[in-house]
Amino acid sequence: MSYFIVEKKPKSPVSEAFRTLRTNLQFSSLDKEIQTIVVTSAGPSEGKSTTIGNLALTLQQSNKSVLLIDCDLRKPSIHKKFKISNSVGMSNILIEDTNPEEIFHKYNDNLYILTAGTIPPNPAELLSTNKFRRFIENMKQKFDYILIDAPPVIAVTDAQILASFVDGVLLVVSSRQAEREQVKKAKELLEKVNANILGVVLNKVDLESNGKYSYYYYYGTEERRRKG
């Protein structure tokens, strides 16, 4: 049984919300194609890895090729959610010159996953290298979308580093735990590196008083929020 709701319950309101998110992303910019996307959060345990997994599955359902990369080199979790090995991954490519295509996990014909790999002592330094940027540029020639799971913004600088050169950033916010000031600070930190904040995924929102399920909702583009 899949861990992700878009596969477990494709007709649920949550799955429909992810399809809405997919559509909004595809039309979020008329001037520049949105191909590389970082998904992060203000703090830990807000659901960013579950969100990016569901988004990856939703994008590949529209016959788009997707590469999902776990760049949380401090506390990786993508391998756990997809139940795959993390013996080698992104860090091994950057440190050991491992051939990426030899360690990709093929989930299906449209979705490939690159886990974090061995946890290095210097994650931020690895993600800052030209080698990493060249890797991303090379992958853009092979995939329609590259989704990057990044650590929380406030905790470490990794998300800022990644956000500085990708096409856009999604900020996951848990309605039950995120504090307003934390979210505001995360937004400010991303803006300091000129990140293109595409929008916010509001997570863990109860739509029923009995709490039977939670909902993910996409607020829209940064431009629309500024106009509001």
Backbone torsions as a table, in degrees:
resi	resn	phi	psi	omega
1	MET	NA	133.2	-178.5
2	SER	-68.2	147.3	176.8
3	TYR	-75.7	-21.0	-168.5
4	PHE	-99.9	136.3	-172.7
5	ILE	-68.7	-28.0	179.8
6	VAL	-66.9	-19.2	173.7
7	GLU	-97.1	-37.9	-178.0
8	LYS	-71.3	-43.2	-176.8
9	LYS	-135.7	73.8	-175.0
10	PRO	-63.8	-19.0	-179.0
11	LYS	-99.1	6.5	-177.9
12	SER	-76.2	159.7	175.9
13	PRO	-58.2	-33.4	179.7
14	VAL	-66.4	-44.1	178.8
15	SER	-63.7	-38.3	177.2
16	GLU	-64.9	-35.9	177.3
17	ALA	-63.0	-38.0	177.8
18	PHE	-68.8	-33.9	175.8
19	ARG	-68.0	-34.4	174.3
20	THR	-65.5	-41.9	176.6
21	LEU	-59.5	-44.1	177.9
22	ARG	-57.5	-46.6	-179.6
23	THR	-63.5	-43.1	179.9
24	ASN	-63.7	-37.8	177.8
25	LEU	-66.0	-40.7	-177.7
26	GLN	-67.1	-24.9	-179.3
27	PHE	-115.6	18.5	-174.9
28	SER	-75.9	-18.6	-179.8
29	SER	-143.1	124.9	178.6
30	LEU	-89.2	-21.7	-175.5
31	ASP	-92.5	-29.9	-175.1
32	LYS	-137.9	133.4	178.5
33	GLU	-68.3	132.9	177.1
34	ILE	-93.2	105.1	-175.6
35	GLN	-117.7	-38.4	179.6
36	THR	-108.9	124.2	-173.3
37	ILE	-131.9	127.3	173.1
38	VAL	-95.9	133.7	174.5
39	VAL	-113.9	123.8	-177.9
40	THR	-142.8	-175.7	179.0
41	SER	-147.1	170.1	177.5
42	ALA	-72.2	-47.8	-178.2
43	GLY	-129.2	-178.1	-178.5
44	PRO	-75.8	159.7	172.1
45	SER	60.9	34.1	177.2
46	GLU	-98.2	-3.6	175.1
47	GLY	98.9	20.3	-176.8
48	LYS	-66.8	-39.0	-178.0
49	SER	-70.8	-37.6	174.5
50	THR	-65.9	-40.2	178.8
51	THR	-62.6	-47.4	-177.5
52	ILE	-67.8	-32.6	176.8
53	GLY	-65.8	-44.9	177.5
54	ASN	-65.2	-38.1	178.6
55	LEU	-65.6	-42.8	178.6
56	ALA	-59.6	-44.6	-179.9
57	LEU	-66.2	-36.1	179.5
58	THR	-69.7	-40.3	178.8
59	LEU	-65.2	-41.7	-177.8
60	GLN	-70.9	-20.9	176.7
61	GLN	-67.8	-18.0	177.9
62	SER	-95.7	22.8	177.9
63	ASN	63.3	34.5	173.0
64	LYS	-105.2	139.8	176.9
65	SER	-81.2	132.5	-173.5
66	VAL	-130.4	135.0	170.8
67	LEU	-114.3	118.6	177.6
68	LEU	-101.6	120.3	-177.1
69	ILE	-114.8	128.6	173.8
70	ASP	-88.7	101.8	177.6
71	CYS	-104.0	18.3	168.8
72	ASP	-86.2	84.2	-174.7
73	LEU	-81.1	6.9	178.6
74	ARG	-106.2	-43.1	-179.9
75	LYS	-141.4	71.1	-176.1
76	PRO	-69.2	149.6	-179.8
77	SER	-143.2	-8.7	-177.8
78	ILE	-59.0	-40.0	-179.1
79	HIS	-63.6	-32.7	178.9
80	LYS	-70.3	-41.4	-176.7
81	LYS	-71.2	-33.2	178.0
82	PHE	-95.1	-2.1	177.1
83	LYS	57.7	52.9	178.7
84	ILE	-128.6	168.1	-177.7
85	SER	-74.1	147.3	175.1
86	ASN	-120.1	26.6	-177.3
87	SER	-66.1	-35.3	173.8
88	VAL	-135.7	152.5	-178.0
89	GLY	-173.0	-145.4	-174.0
90	MET	-57.4	-45.0	-177.9
91	SER	-63.0	-35.1	179.8
92	ASN	-68.1	-33.0	176.0
93	ILE	-64.4	-42.2	-176.6
94	LEU	-76.5	-30.3	-175.8
95	ILE	-95.8	-40.4	-169.7
96	GLU	-110.7	3.8	-177.2
97	ASP	60.4	33.6	176.5
98	THR	-65.4	139.5	178.5
99	ASN	-70.0	118.4	-176.3
100	PRO	-56.2	-44.2	-173.1
101	GLU	-67.8	-15.3	177.2
102	GLU	-82.3	-16.4	-176.4
103	ILE	-119.6	3.1	172.9
104	PHE	-62.7	142.3	171.9
105	HIS	-99.1	118.2	179.2
106	LYS	-86.1	107.9	-179.9
107	TYR	-79.0	-42.3	171.7
108	ASN	-158.3	-169.4	-174.6
109	ASP	-63.4	-24.6	-175.7
110	ASN	-108.9	-15.4	-175.3
111	LEU	-119.6	123.9	175.0
112	TYR	-119.9	145.6	-176.5
113	ILE	-124.7	133.3	173.9
114	LEU	-116.0	112.2	-178.8
115	THR	-76.0	175.4	-176.4
116	ALA	-72.1	-36.2	-177.9
117	GLY	83.3	-160.2	-178.7
118	THR	-59.1	131.5	179.7
119	ILE	-73.2	117.5	-176.6
120	PRO	-88.2	165.0	178.0
121	PRO	-79.7	-12.7	-173.4
122	ASN	-135.5	62.2	-175.8
123	PRO	-56.2	-46.3	-176.9
124	ALA	-61.8	-39.8	179.7
125	GLU	-65.1	-39.7	179.4
126	LEU	-64.5	-41.9	-178.0
127	LEU	-73.9	-14.0	178.7
128	SER	-88.1	-7.7	-172.7
129	THR	-75.8	153.0	173.8
130	ASN	-63.5	-29.2	179.2
131	LYS	-61.2	-41.6	179.0
132	PHE	-66.3	-42.1	180.0
133	ARG	-65.3	-38.6	177.4
134	ARG	-64.5	-37.5	177.7
135	PHE	-60.4	-46.1	179.4
136	ILE	-62.8	-42.4	179.1
137	GLU	-61.8	-40.5	178.2
138	ASN	-64.7	-39.8	-179.3
139	MET	-68.5	-26.9	178.6
140	LYS	-65.1	-22.1	177.9
141	GLN	-79.3	-13.9	-173.3
142	LYS	-113.3	-18.8	-175.8
143	PHE	-129.1	148.8	175.9
144	ASP	-72.2	-38.4	179.6
145	TYR	-133.4	142.3	172.1
146	ILE	-123.3	114.7	179.8
147	LEU	-104.7	129.7	-174.9
148	ILE	-119.1	118.2	176.4
149	ASP	-84.4	118.1	-175.8
150	ALA	-115.2	155.5	176.0
151	PRO	-63.5	164.8	176.4
152	PRO	-56.2	146.3	-173.7
153	VAL	-66.3	-45.4	-172.2
154	ILE	-71.5	-33.1	-173.6
155	ALA	-66.2	-48.1	-175.1
156	VAL	-141.9	172.8	-176.0
157	THR	-87.2	-4.3	-173.5
158	ASP	-54.6	-46.1	-177.5
159	ALA	-63.7	-37.3	177.5
160	GLN	-64.2	-41.4	179.0
161	ILE	-60.3	-47.5	-178.9
162	LEU	-66.9	-40.8	-176.9
163	ALA	-66.4	-21.3	-174.8
164	SER	-71.9	-16.0	-176.4
165	PHE	-133.6	2.0	175.6
166	VAL	-88.6	173.3	-177.5
167	ASP	-75.7	-27.9	-178.7
168	GLY	-168.4	164.8	-178.2
169	VAL	-130.3	136.2	170.3
170	LEU	-108.6	131.2	179.7
171	LEU	-106.4	117.8	178.8
172	VAL	-88.6	129.0	-178.3
173	VAL	-126.1	124.6	177.5
174	SER	-89.0	119.7	-175.8
175	SER	-68.1	-19.1	-176.1
176	ARG	-93.6	-9.1	-176.5
177	GLN	-139.1	-25.9	-177.3
178	ALA	-71.3	133.0	177.0
179	GLU	-92.6	147.2	-176.5
180	ARG	-53.6	-44.4	-177.9
181	GLU	-66.2	-34.4	177.3
182	GLN	-64.8	-45.0	179.6
183	VAL	-64.3	-42.0	178.5
184	LYS	-61.5	-43.3	179.5
185	LYS	-65.2	-40.9	178.6
186	ALA	-60.4	-44.2	178.4
187	LYS	-60.7	-43.7	-179.5
188	GLU	-64.7	-39.5	178.9
189	LEU	-64.6	-39.0	178.1
190	LEU	-68.4	-38.7	179.9
191	GLU	-67.2	-27.6	179.1
192	LYS	-63.4	-27.2	178.8
193	VAL	-103.2	17.3	177.7
194	ASN	59.9	36.2	178.0
195	ALA	-67.6	143.7	175.5
196	ASN	-90.4	94.3	-178.0
197	ILE	-79.1	108.9	-176.8
198	LEU	-73.9	-32.8	-179.9
199	GLY	165.3	-169.7	-176.5
200	VAL	-123.6	136.4	170.6
201	VAL	-102.6	111.4	179.8
202	LEU	-85.9	120.9	-169.7
203	ASN	-113.7	153.6	174.1
204	LYS	62.4	41.9	176.9
205	VAL	-95.9	122.2	177.4
206	ASP	-76.4	122.2	175.9
207	LEU	-97.3	-12.3	177.8
208	GLU	-124.6	141.0	-176.6
209	SER	-62.4	-26.0	-179.8
210	ASN	-85.8	-0.1	173.1
211	GLY	67.5	31.6	-177.6
212	LYS	-67.5	-31.7	178.0
213	TYR	-151.8	164.0	176.7
214	SER	-113.5	168.7	-172.3
215	TYR	-135.4	144.2	174.3
216	TYR	-105.9	133.4	-178.1
217	TYR	-136.1	140.3	-178.3
218	TYR	-100.3	123.0	-177.3
219	TYR	-74.3	-31.5	-176.7
220	GLY	122.5	-173.0	-174.3
221	THR	-78.4	160.1	177.3
222	GLU	-60.9	-37.0	-179.2
223	GLU	-63.0	-42.9	179.3
224	ARG	-64.7	-37.7	179.7
225	ARG	-67.2	-37.1	178.8
226	ARG	-65.4	-38.5	179.0
227	LYS	-66.7	-29.9	-179.8
228	GLY	-74.7	NA	NA
